[in-house]
Amino acid sequence: MVCLGNICRSPLAEGILRTKAEQLNLEIEVDSAGTSNYHIGECPDIRTIRNARNHKIDLSKLKARQFTVKDFDSFDVIMVMDASNYSDVISLARNENDKKKVELILNRVYPNANMSVPDPYFGGEDGFENVFTILNNACEVIVNSLIKK
Ligand code: 4NP
């Protein structure tokens, strides 16, 4: 799961997907990263931690890190939150195989629509709940696609 800062959207997506996978006994490795170096080593935004906690998901032990080219080797699928994350990650791809791994997460819900998960960082608390609803829905589609495999 990749966003810009790795403190709002992608850590929440990581927590939601990991929780759903555990509930279904799906053995997948889930991680998140940011395209920027702005918040390396920091915990998720306090508003994200609080929102996730309201939904029984603990993000308090996560630490932000920056996406690196090695992530193309470590993961089968790289889900990005918005168009700018998409171009930043694609610009690090070494070959077509790397590029094929990168997907806009909302294309799992709205195929080919190329929609972005809104960035809640500069807004109010309701933006965080909105992002939770969007990512919860997307992660439900993702785990269902894994069950059917
Ligand atoms: P995120 O949100 O990409 O969902 O983690 C942001 C976090 C920090 C900044 C921007 C977006 N920032 O400019 O510091």
Backbone and ligand atoms as CSV (ligand in chain L), in Angstrom:
chain,resi,resn,atom,element,x,y,z
A,1,MET,N,N,0.856,-1.172,0.000
A,1,MET,CA,C,0.000,0.000,0.000
A,1,MET,C,C,0.900,1.232,0.000
A,2,VAL,N,N,0.691,2.130,-0.960
A,2,VAL,CA,C,1.603,3.273,-1.104
A,2,VAL,C,C,0.809,4.583,-1.229
A,3,CYS,N,N,1.222,5.589,-0.436
A,3,CYS,CA,C,0.681,6.948,-0.597
A,3,CYS,C,C,1.850,7.923,-0.582
A,4,LEU,N,N,1.602,9.174,-0.316
A,4,LEU,CA,C,2.686,10.167,-0.342
A,4,LEU,C,C,3.502,10.146,0.955
A,5,GLY,N,N,2.833,10.286,2.088
A,5,GLY,CA,C,3.556,10.443,3.361
A,5,GLY,C,C,3.718,9.173,4.163
A,6,ASN,N,N,2.909,8.145,3.854
A,6,ASN,CA,C,2.853,6.891,4.641
A,6,ASN,C,C,2.442,7.165,6.092
A,7,ILE,N,N,1.610,8.199,6.284
A,7,ILE,CA,C,1.093,8.452,7.638
A,7,ILE,C,C,-0.434,8.529,7.670
A,8,CYS,N,N,-1.104,8.643,6.518
A,8,CYS,CA,C,-2.578,8.701,6.533
A,8,CYS,C,C,-3.204,7.525,5.783
A,9,ARG,N,N,-3.167,7.574,4.458
A,9,ARG,CA,C,-3.933,6.591,3.688
A,9,ARG,C,C,-3.313,5.195,3.669
A,10,SER,N,N,-2.017,5.091,3.349
A,10,SER,CA,C,-1.455,3.735,3.183
A,10,SER,C,C,-1.329,2.954,4.492
A,11,PRO,N,N,-0.997,3.575,5.645
A,11,PRO,CA,C,-0.995,2.760,6.866
A,11,PRO,C,C,-2.395,2.269,7.227
A,12,LEU,N,N,-3.408,3.097,6.917
A,12,LEU,CA,C,-4.788,2.654,7.179
A,12,LEU,C,C,-5.143,1.481,6.268
A,13,ALA,N,N,-4.787,1.593,4.989
A,13,ALA,CA,C,-5.044,0.486,4.055
A,13,ALA,C,C,-4.318,-0.778,4.513
A,14,GLU,N,N,-3.084,-0.617,4.994
A,14,GLU,CA,C,-2.318,-1.766,5.510
A,14,GLU,C,C,-3.061,-2.417,6.686
A,15,GLY,N,N,-3.497,-1.599,7.639
A,15,GLY,CA,C,-4.176,-2.127,8.832
A,15,GLY,C,C,-5.495,-2.807,8.491
A,16,ILE,N,N,-6.257,-2.196,7.590
A,16,ILE,CA,C,-7.561,-2.771,7.216
A,16,ILE,C,C,-7.359,-4.108,6.498
A,17,LEU,N,N,-6.436,-4.123,5.520
A,17,LEU,CA,C,-6.241,-5.354,4.746
A,17,LEU,C,C,-5.681,-6.468,5.631
A,18,ARG,N,N,-4.729,-6.134,6.506
A,18,ARG,CA,C,-4.155,-7.163,7.391
A,18,ARG,C,C,-5.234,-7.736,8.309
A,19,THR,N,N,-6.091,-6.873,8.850
A,19,THR,CA,C,-7.156,-7.326,9.751
A,19,THR,C,C,-8.119,-8.261,9.026
A,20,LYS,N,N,-8.528,-7.879,7.829
A,20,LYS,CA,C,-9.455,-8.726,7.073
A,20,LYS,C,C,-8.806,-10.062,6.717
A,21,ALA,N,N,-7.526,-10.030,6.336
A,21,ALA,CA,C,-6.822,-11.264,5.962
A,21,ALA,C,C,-6.720,-12.190,7.177
A,22,GLU,N,N,-6.425,-11.624,8.346
A,22,GLU,CA,C,-6.328,-12.449,9.564
A,22,GLU,C,C,-7.676,-13.082,9.895
A,23,GLN,N,N,-8.736,-12.291,9.761
A,23,GLN,CA,C,-10.073,-12.816,10.077
A,23,GLN,C,C,-10.445,-13.986,9.173
A,24,LEU,N,N,-9.902,-13.994,7.960
A,24,LEU,CA,C,-10.225,-15.049,6.985
A,24,LEU,C,C,-9.133,-16.114,6.896
A,25,ASN,N,N,-8.129,-16.030,7.795
A,25,ASN,CA,C,-6.987,-16.954,7.753
A,25,ASN,C,C,-6.278,-16.962,6.404
A,26,LEU,N,N,-6.240,-15.822,5.769
A,26,LEU,CA,C,-5.496,-15.716,4.504
A,26,LEU,C,C,-4.046,-15.382,4.836
A,27,GLU,N,N,-3.108,-16.145,4.313
A,27,GLU,CA,C,-1.700,-15.879,4.616
A,27,GLU,C,C,-1.103,-14.966,3.565
A,28,ILE,N,N,-1.205,-13.668,3.814
A,28,ILE,CA,C,-0.583,-12.705,2.908
A,28,ILE,C,C,0.267,-11.748,3.730
A,29,GLU,N,N,1.306,-11.232,3.092
A,29,GLU,CA,C,2.130,-10.226,3.765
A,29,GLU,C,C,1.662,-8.852,3.293
A,30,VAL,N,N,1.377,-7.983,4.234
A,30,VAL,CA,C,0.898,-6.640,3.899
A,30,VAL,C,C,1.855,-5.620,4.499
A,31,ASP,N,N,2.195,-4.598,3.725
A,31,ASP,CA,C,3.078,-3.544,4.229
A,31,ASP,C,C,2.653,-2.227,3.560
A,32,SER,N,N,3.232,-1.126,3.994
A,32,SER,CA,C,2.940,0.147,3.345
A,32,SER,C,C,4.189,1.018,3.328
A,33,ALA,N,N,4.166,2.012,2.453
A,33,ALA,CA,C,5.304,2.921,2.292
A,33,ALA,C,C,4.803,4.217,1.669
A,34,GLY,N,N,5.627,5.256,1.753
A,34,GLY,CA,C,5.311,6.530,1.117
A,34,GLY,C,C,6.278,6.794,-0.026
A,35,THR,N,N,5.831,7.562,-1.010
A,35,THR,CA,C,6.748,7.917,-2.094
A,35,THR,C,C,7.723,9.001,-1.629
A,36,SER,N,N,7.333,9.802,-0.637
A,36,SER,CA,C,8.188,10.900,-0.152
A,36,SER,C,C,9.018,10.457,1.046
A,37,ASN,N,N,9.987,11.301,1.390
A,37,ASN,CA,C,10.786,11.051,2.602
A,37,ASN,C,C,10.320,11.944,3.763
A,38,TYR,N,N,9.172,12.602,3.619
A,38,TYR,CA,C,8.741,13.630,4.579
A,38,TYR,C,C,8.593,13.121,6.007
A,39,HIS,N,N,8.120,11.914,6.178
A,39,HIS,CA,C,7.731,11.461,7.533
A,39,HIS,C,C,8.425,10.161,7.943
A,40,ILE,N,N,9.578,9.861,7.358
A,40,ILE,CA,C,10.267,8.602,7.643
A,40,ILE,C,C,10.470,8.438,9.152
A,41,GLY,N,N,10.119,7.261,9.660
A,41,GLY,CA,C,10.317,6.952,11.084
A,41,GLY,C,C,9.194,7.400,11.995
A,42,GLU,N,N,8.240,8.173,11.443
A,42,GLU,CA,C,7.136,8.672,12.287
A,42,GLU,C,C,5.990,7.664,12.351
A,43,CYS,N,N,5.221,7.741,13.445
A,43,CYS,CA,C,3.975,6.981,13.568
A,43,CYS,C,C,2.955,7.576,12.597
A,44,PRO,N,N,1.879,6.824,12.302
A,44,PRO,CA,C,0.804,7.423,11.506
A,44,PRO,C,C,0.275,8.698,12.172
A,45,ASP,N,N,-0.333,9.557,11.361
A,45,ASP,CA,C,-0.988,10.784,11.847
A,45,ASP,C,C,-1.944,10.413,12.985
A,46,ILE,N,N,-1.971,11.216,14.034
A,46,ILE,CA,C,-2.799,10.909,15.213
A,46,ILE,C,C,-4.272,10.772,14.825
A,47,ARG,N,N,-4.696,11.536,13.800
A,47,ARG,CA,C,-6.107,11.458,13.369
A,47,ARG,C,C,-6.392,10.115,12.693
A,48,THR,N,N,-5.388,9.580,11.997
A,48,THR,CA,C,-5.539,8.255,11.377
A,48,THR,C,C,-5.553,7.169,12.456
A,49,ILE,N,N,-4.658,7.300,13.444
A,49,ILE,CA,C,-4.615,6.315,14.532
A,49,ILE,C,C,-5.960,6.286,15.262
A,50,ARG,N,N,-6.498,7.478,15.558
A,50,ARG,CA,C,-7.779,7.570,16.290
A,50,ARG,C,C,-8.914,6.976,15.470
A,51,ASN,N,N,-8.949,7.330,14.187
A,51,ASN,CA,C,-10.022,6.819,13.334
A,51,ASN,C,C,-9.969,5.303,13.247
A,52,ALA,N,N,-8.761,4.764,13.047
A,52,ALA,CA,C,-8.611,3.305,12.944
A,52,ALA,C,C,-9.016,2.645,14.258
A,53,ARG,N,N,-8.613,3.263,15.374
A,53,ARG,CA,C,-8.949,2.690,16.689
A,53,ARG,C,C,-10.473,2.608,16.868
A,54,ASN,N,N,-11.191,3.602,16.356
A,54,ASN,CA,C,-12.671,3.565,16.412
A,54,ASN,C,C,-13.229,2.352,15.682
A,55,HIS,N,N,-12.426,1.830,14.742
A,55,HIS,CA,C,-12.852,0.644,13.984
A,55,HIS,C,C,-12.067,-0.595,14.429
A,56,LYS,N,N,-11.508,-0.544,15.655
A,56,LYS,CA,C,-10.814,-1.683,16.277
A,56,LYS,C,C,-9.555,-2.124,15.524
A,57,ILE,N,N,-8.880,-1.148,14.918
A,57,ILE,CA,C,-7.617,-1.439,14.226
A,57,ILE,C,C,-6.513,-0.606,14.874
A,58,ASP,N,N,-5.440,-1.274,15.304
A,58,ASP,CA,C,-4.349,-0.580,16.000
A,58,ASP,C,C,-3.218,-0.264,15.018
A,59,LEU,N,N,-3.002,1.014,14.761
A,59,LEU,CA,C,-1.915,1.433,13.858
A,59,LEU,C,C,-0.771,2.069,14.631
A,60,SER,N,N,-0.858,2.070,15.963
A,60,SER,CA,C,0.048,2.897,16.766
A,60,SER,C,C,1.502,2.433,16.701
A,61,LYS,N,N,1.725,1.174,16.299
A,61,LYS,CA,C,3.114,0.692,16.276
A,61,LYS,C,C,3.762,0.787,14.899
A,62,LEU,N,N,3.029,1.286,13.912
A,62,LEU,CA,C,3.605,1.399,12.564
A,62,LEU,C,C,4.557,2.592,12.496
A,63,LYS,N,N,5.538,2.478,11.610
A,63,LYS,CA,C,6.495,3.580,11.396
A,63,LYS,C,C,6.600,3.828,9.895
A,64,ALA,N,N,6.546,5.109,9.514
A,64,ALA,CA,C,6.584,5.449,8.093
A,64,ALA,C,C,7.944,5.119,7.479
A,65,ARG,N,N,7.916,4.650,6.253
A,65,ARG,CA,C,9.151,4.414,5.491
A,65,ARG,C,C,8.913,4.858,4.053
A,66,GLN,N,N,9.994,4.984,3.325
A,66,GLN,CA,C,9.893,5.422,1.926
A,66,GLN,C,C,9.914,4.210,1.003
A,67,PHE,N,N,9.102,4.254,-0.035
A,67,PHE,CA,C,9.091,3.188,-1.045
A,67,PHE,C,C,10.464,3.125,-1.720
A,68,THR,N,N,10.962,1.913,-1.904
A,68,THR,CA,C,12.239,1.770,-2.616
A,68,THR,C,C,12.084,0.739,-3.745
A,69,VAL,N,N,13.042,0.749,-4.629
A,69,VAL,CA,C,12.992,-0.148,-5.788
A,69,VAL,C,C,12.980,-1.620,-5.345
A,70,LYS,N,N,13.537,-1.908,-4.174
A,70,LYS,CA,C,13.529,-3.294,-3.651
A,70,LYS,C,C,12.113,-3.806,-3.412
A,71,ASP,N,N,11.167,-2.864,-3.177
A,71,ASP,CA,C,9.779,-3.281,-2.942
A,71,ASP,C,C,9.196,-4.001,-4.160
A,72,PHE,N,N,9.720,-3.705,-5.350
A,72,PHE,CA,C,9.253,-4.425,-6.537
A,72,PHE,C,C,9.613,-5.907,-6.452
A,73,ASP,N,N,10.716,-6.221,-5.764
A,73,ASP,CA,C,11.114,-7.626,-5.609
A,73,ASP,C,C,10.377,-8.286,-4.447
A,74,SER,N,N,10.052,-7.497,-3.416
A,74,SER,CA,C,9.472,-8.070,-2.192
A,74,SER,C,C,7.974,-8.339,-2.300
A,75,PHE,N,N,7.270,-7.642,-3.210
A,75,PHE,CA,C,5.800,-7.730,-3.234
A,75,PHE,C,C,5.284,-8.073,-4.627
A,76,ASP,N,N,4.157,-8.807,-4.636
A,76,ASP,CA,C,3.523,-9.203,-5.899
A,76,ASP,C,C,2.638,-8.100,-6.464
A,77,VAL,N,N,2.040,-7.332,-5.548
A,77,VAL,CA,C,1.110,-6.281,-5.959
A,77,VAL,C,C,1.461,-5.002,-5.211
A,78,ILE,N,N,1.502,-3.883,-5.912
A,78,ILE,CA,C,1.785,-2.583,-5.285
A,78,ILE,C,C,0.584,-1.689,-5.560
A,79,MET,N,N,-0.183,-1.413,-4.491
A,79,MET,CA,C,-1.404,-0.631,-4.644
A,79,MET,C,C,-1.128,0.813,-4.248
A,80,VAL,N,N,-1.411,1.731,-5.147
A,80,VAL,CA,C,-1.174,3.146,-4.869
A,80,VAL,C,C,-2.508,3.865,-4.696
A,81,MET,N,N,-2.464,4.965,-3.941
A,81,MET,CA,C,-3.704,5.651,-3.563
A,81,MET,C,C,-4.173,6.661,-4.607
A,82,ASP,N,N,-3.219,7.312,-5.294
A,82,ASP,CA,C,-3.652,8.345,-6.251
A,82,ASP,C,C,-2.740,8.404,-7.477
A,83,ALA,N,N,-3.134,9.259,-8.414
A,83,ALA,CA,C,-2.447,9.327,-9.703
A,83,ALA,C,C,-1.001,9.779,-9.543
A,84,SER,N,N,-0.767,10.649,-8.576
A,84,SER,CA,C,0.596,11.127,-8.382
A,84,SER,C,C,1.476,10.031,-7.776
A,85,ASN,N,N,0.926,9.247,-6.837
A,85,ASN,CA,C,1.669,8.087,-6.318
A,85,ASN,C,C,1.975,7.121,-7.464
A,86,TYR,N,N,0.996,6.968,-8.362
A,86,TYR,CA,C,1.168,6.031,-9.483
A,86,TYR,C,C,2.356,6.453,-10.342
A,87,SER,N,N,2.410,7.722,-10.722
A,87,SER,CA,C,3.531,8.129,-11.585
A,87,SER,C,C,4.857,8.085,-10.830
A,88,ASP,N,N,4.854,8.395,-9.534
A,88,ASP,CA,C,6.108,8.331,-8.760
A,88,ASP,C,C,6.636,6.896,-8.666
A,89,VAL,N,N,5.744,5.940,-8.430
A,89,VAL,CA,C,6.185,4.544,-8.304
A,89,VAL,C,C,6.597,3.998,-9.676
A,90,ILE,N,N,5.805,4.311,-10.700
A,90,ILE,CA,C,6.131,3.837,-12.054
A,90,ILE,C,C,7.496,4.372,-12.502
A,91,SER,N,N,7.831,5.583,-12.069
A,91,SER,CA,C,9.119,6.166,-12.492
A,91,SER,C,C,10.307,5.410,-11.897
A,92,LEU,N,N,10.056,4.617,-10.833
A,92,LEU,CA,C,11.138,3.809,-10.248
A,92,LEU,C,C,11.205,2.396,-10.843
A,93,ALA,N,N,10.203,2.034,-11.625
A,93,ALA,CA,C,10.159,0.669,-12.178
A,93,ALA,C,C,11.349,0.427,-13.104
A,94,ARG,N,N,11.926,-0.785,-13.006
A,94,ARG,CA,C,13.103,-1.122,-13.809
A,94,ARG,C,C,12.728,-1.780,-15.123
A,95,ASN,N,N,11.540,-2.356,-15.172
A,95,ASN,CA,C,11.132,-3.119,-16.354
A,95,ASN,C,C,9.603,-3.277,-16.373
A,96,GLU,N,N,9.122,-3.960,-17.404
A,96,GLU,CA,C,7.662,-4.136,-17.559
A,96,GLU,C,C,7.068,-4.948,-16.420
A,97,ASN,N,N,7.842,-5.912,-15.907
A,97,ASN,CA,C,7.338,-6.750,-14.812
A,97,ASN,C,C,7.072,-5.906,-13.570
A,98,ASP,N,N,7.992,-4.980,-13.271
A,98,ASP,CA,C,7.780,-4.058,-12.146
A,98,ASP,C,C,6.515,-3.224,-12.386
A,99,LYS,N,N,6.395,-2.683,-13.588
A,99,LYS,CA,C,5.255,-1.796,-13.901
A,99,LYS,C,C,3.925,-2.514,-13.750
A,100,LYS,N,N,3.912,-3.799,-14.134
A,100,LYS,CA,C,2.657,-4.567,-14.089
A,100,LYS,C,C,2.142,-4.761,-12.667
A,101,LYS,N,N,3.032,-4.633,-11.691
A,101,LYS,CA,C,2.629,-4.834,-10.291
A,101,LYS,C,C,1.875,-3.639,-9.717
A,102,VAL,N,N,1.962,-2.492,-10.375
A,102,VAL,CA,C,1.446,-1.247,-9.796
A,102,VAL,C,C,-0.004,-1.009,-10.234
A,103,GLU,N,N,-0.875,-0.835,-9.249
A,103,GLU,CA,C,-2.298,-0.624,-9.531
A,103,GLU,C,C,-2.840,0.504,-8.669
A,104,LEU,N,N,-3.728,1.293,-9.213
A,104,LEU,CA,C,-4.510,2.225,-8.379
A,104,LEU,C,C,-5.510,1.385,-7.591
A,105,ILE,N,N,-5.506,1.508,-6.265
A,105,ILE,CA,C,-6.329,0.616,-5.442
A,105,ILE,C,C,-7.810,0.701,-5.824
A,106,LEU,N,N,-8.296,1.898,-6.181
A,106,LEU,CA,C,-9.737,2.013,-6.456
A,106,LEU,C,C,-10.152,1.388,-7.785
A,107,ASN,N,N,-9.155,1.029,-8.622
A,107,ASN,CA,C,-9.518,0.282,-9.828
A,107,ASN,C,C,-10.034,-1.115,-9.484
A,108,ARG,N,N,-9.764,-1.605,-8.254
A,108,ARG,CA,C,-10.328,-2.883,-7.818
A,108,ARG,C,C,-11.836,-2.773,-7.576
A,109,VAL,N,N,-12.271,-1.553,-7.256
A,109,VAL,CA,C,-13.698,-1.330,-6.974
A,109,VAL,C,C,-14.408,-0.788,-8.223
A,110,TYR,N,N,-13.741,0.135,-8.911
A,110,TYR,CA,C,-14.296,0.780,-10.107
A,110,TYR,C,C,-13.306,0.560,-11.241
A,111,PRO,N,N,-13.354,-0.614,-11.894
A,111,PRO,CA,C,-12.326,-0.962,-12.879
A,111,PRO,C,C,-12.153,0.106,-13.967
A,112,ASN,N,N,-10.893,0.398,-14.227
A,112,ASN,CA,C,-10.490,1.348,-15.289
A,112,ASN,C,C,-10.954,2.783,-15.075
A,113,ALA,N,N,-11.518,3.108,-13.926
A,113,ALA,CA,C,-11.997,4.481,-13.691
A,113,ALA,C,C,-10.854,5.400,-13.254
A,114,ASN,N,N,-9.733,4.796,-12.821
A,114,ASN,CA,C,-8.546,5.570,-12.404
A,114,ASN,C,C,-8.871,6.640,-11.361
A,115,MET,N,N,-9.673,6.257,-10.378
A,115,MET,CA,C,-10.031,7.189,-9.302
A,115,MET,C,C,-8.960,7.191,-8.220
A,116,SER,N,N,-8.845,8.320,-7.525
A,116,SER,CA,C,-7.869,8.468,-6.448
A,116,SER,C,C,-8.555,8.445,-5.081
A,117,VAL,N,N,-7.854,7.915,-4.076
A,117,VAL,CA,C,-8.310,8.032,-2.689
A,117,VAL,C,C,-7.944,9.449,-2.244
A,118,PRO,N,N,-8.921,10.252,-1.796
A,118,PRO,CA,C,-8.596,11.641,-1.435
A,118,PRO,C,C,-7.611,11.699,-0.272
A,119,ASP,N,N,-6.727,12.701,-0.333
A,119,ASP,CA,C,-5.740,12.876,0.725
A,119,ASP,C,C,-6.389,13.649,1.873
A,120,PRO,N,N,-6.517,13.052,3.073
A,120,PRO,CA,C,-7.226,13.726,4.168
A,120,PRO,C,C,-6.334,14.654,4.985
A,121,TYR,N,N,-5.028,14.715,4.659
A,121,TYR,CA,C,-4.027,15.348,5.539
A,121,TYR,C,C,-4.357,16.800,5.868
A,122,PHE,N,N,-4.796,17.568,4.863
A,122,PHE,CA,C,-5.016,18.995,5.091
A,122,PHE,C,C,-6.462,19.331,5.458
A,123,GLY,N,N,-7.295,18.308,5.666
A,123,GLY,CA,C,-8.710,18.554,5.961
A,123,GLY,C,C,-9.095,18.226,7.390
A,124,GLY,N,N,-10.405,18.076,7.639
A,124,GLY,CA,C,-10.923,17.812,8.983
A,124,GLY,C,C,-11.099,16.328,9.252
A,125,GLU,N,N,-11.628,16.033,10.456
A,125,GLU,CA,C,-11.777,14.637,10.908
A,125,GLU,C,C,-12.695,13.833,9.980
A,126,ASP,N,N,-13.722,14.496,9.397
A,126,ASP,CA,C,-14.665,13.729,8.565
A,126,ASP,C,C,-13.972,13.160,7.334
A,127,GLY,N,N,-12.897,13.816,6.880
A,127,GLY,CA,C,-12.127,13.292,5.747
A,127,GLY,C,C,-11.499,11.949,6.072
A,128,PHE,N,N,-11.135,11.745,7.337
A,128,PHE,CA,C,-10.511,10.483,7.748
A,128,PHE,C,C,-11.533,9.348,7.762
A,129,GLU,N,N,-12.742,9.664,8.204
A,129,GLU,CA,C,-13.799,8.637,8.200
A,129,GLU,C,C,-14.192,8.297,6.759
A,130,ASN,N,N,-14.204,9.310,5.901
A,130,ASN,CA,C,-14.493,9.077,4.485
A,130,ASN,C,C,-13.452,8.153,3.860
A,131,VAL,N,N,-12.182,8.395,4.177
A,131,VAL,CA,C,-11.104,7.544,3.659
A,131,VAL,C,C,-11.240,6.128,4.221
A,132,PHE,N,N,-11.643,6.022,5.490
A,132,PHE,CA,C,-11.844,4.677,6.059
A,132,PHE,C,C,-12.904,3.914,5.255
A,133,THR,N,N,-14.021,4.568,4.984
A,133,THR,CA,C,-15.115,3.909,4.244
A,133,THR,C,C,-14.632,3.451,2.868
A,134,ILE,N,N,-13.904,4.324,2.194
A,134,ILE,CA,C,-13.406,4.015,0.843
A,134,ILE,C,C,-12.438,2.835,0.891
A,135,LEU,N,N,-11.483,2.873,1.831
A,135,LEU,CA,C,-10.452,1.819,1.878
A,135,LEU,C,C,-11.012,0.512,2.416
A,136,ASN,N,N,-11.976,0.592,3.330
A,136,ASN,CA,C,-12.597,-0.629,3.851
A,136,ASN,C,C,-13.299,-1.379,2.721
A,137,ASN,N,N,-13.995,-0.629,1.899
A,137,ASN,CA,C,-14.696,-1.198,0.753
A,137,ASN,C,C,-13.690,-1.828,-0.230
A,138,ALA,N,N,-12.623,-1.099,-0.518
A,138,ALA,CA,C,-11.613,-1.602,-1.464
A,138,ALA,C,C,-10.952,-2.873,-0.917
A,139,CYS,N,N,-10.627,-2.878,0.368
A,139,CYS,CA,C,-9.942,-4.043,0.947
A,139,CYS,C,C,-10.867,-5.253,1.005
A,140,GLU,N,N,-12.166,-5.011,1.131
A,140,GLU,CA,C,-13.142,-6.114,1.083
A,140,GLU,C,C,-13.102,-6.774,-0.307
A,141,VAL,N,N,-13.049,-5.956,-1.338
A,141,VAL,CA,C,-12.964,-6.489,-2.709
A,141,VAL,C,C,-11.651,-7.258,-2.880
A,142,ILE,N,N,-10.568,-6.735,-2.314
A,142,ILE,CA,C,-9.257,-7.386,-2.463
A,142,ILE,C,C,-9.254,-8.754,-1.780
A,143,VAL,N,N,-9.726,-8.845,-0.533
A,143,VAL,CA,C,-9.701,-10.169,0.133
A,143,VAL,C,C,-10.640,-11.142,-0.574
A,144,ASN,N,N,-11.774,-10.642,-1.057
A,144,ASN,CA,C,-12.671,-11.552,-1.775
A,144,ASN,C,C,-12.017,-12.114,-3.023
A,145,SER,N,N,-11.205,-11.296,-3.693
A,145,SER,CA,C,-10.525,-11.787,-4.903
A,145,SER,C,C,-9.475,-12.829,-4.532
A,146,LEU,N,N,-8.914,-12.738,-3.318
A,146,LEU,CA,C,-7.908,-13.716,-2.899
A,146,LEU,C,C,-8.557,-15.036,-2.475
A,147,ILE,N,N,-9.728,-14.957,-1.866
A,147,ILE,CA,C,-10.446,-16.167,-1.461
A,147,ILE,C,C,-10.789,-17.003,-2.704
A,148,LYS,N,N,-11.165,-16.304,-3.752
A,148,LYS,CA,C,-11.635,-17.001,-4.968
A,148,LYS,C,C,-10.495,-17.628,-5.755
A,149,LYS,N,N,-9.234,-17.317,-5.386
A,149,LYS,CA,C,-8.093,-17.840,-6.158
A,149,LYS,C,C,-7.871,-19.312,-5.906
L,1,4NP,P1,P,-0.712,10.466,3.080
L,1,4NP,O1,O,-1.078,11.971,3.498
L,1,4NP,O2,O,0.025,10.551,1.757
L,1,4NP,O3,O,-2.049,9.809,2.949
L,1,4NP,O4,O,0.154,9.893,4.192
L,1,4NP,C1,C,-0.128,12.994,3.551
L,1,4NP,C2,C,0.729,13.079,4.614
L,1,4NP,C3,C,1.643,14.118,4.678
L,1,4NP,C4,C,1.699,15.057,3.666
L,1,4NP,C5,C,0.844,14.960,2.593
L,1,4NP,C6,C,-0.070,13.928,2.526
L,1,4NP,N1,N,2.629,16.123,3.752
L,1,4NP,O5,O,2.628,16.988,2.855
L,1,4NP,O6,O,3.436,16.167,4.700
